C-alpha cells in the first residue's frame, strides 16, 4: 500500500521505511544507531529469464545510499549500487554475482 510505513525501534537503533511510489515500487528509508545515520531509497528494476536454462534474475538498483558518521563532522559518504545477477534460480546451486563499480563518494571532499 502506498504510504505504508514500517518502523523498528529499540533503545540503540531506529529504522523507518515508507513506500513512496507504487509503480515503480520505491521505498525511502532512514536508519539511526549509535554514532551513525543512513539515508536512502530502494528503486530497482528486475528481469527474469532462463539464462542457460537454469533461471536467472537481473536486478538493477538505482540511486545512492548516504552514510553519516557522528565522529566526522560535516561528512557524508554516498554509495551507488552495482547490478546483481542471481543465477540457477530454477535448477542447480543458487549463486549471486555483482557487476560494475561500487562507487563511494565523500560529498565534502569529492
Secondary structure, DSSP 4 states (H G I P E B T S, - for coil): -TT-EEEEE-SSEEEEEEEEETTTTEEEEEEEETTEEEEEEEEEEEEEE-GGGS-EEEEEEES-EEEEETTSTT-EEEE---EEEEE-SSSS--EEEEES---EEETTT-
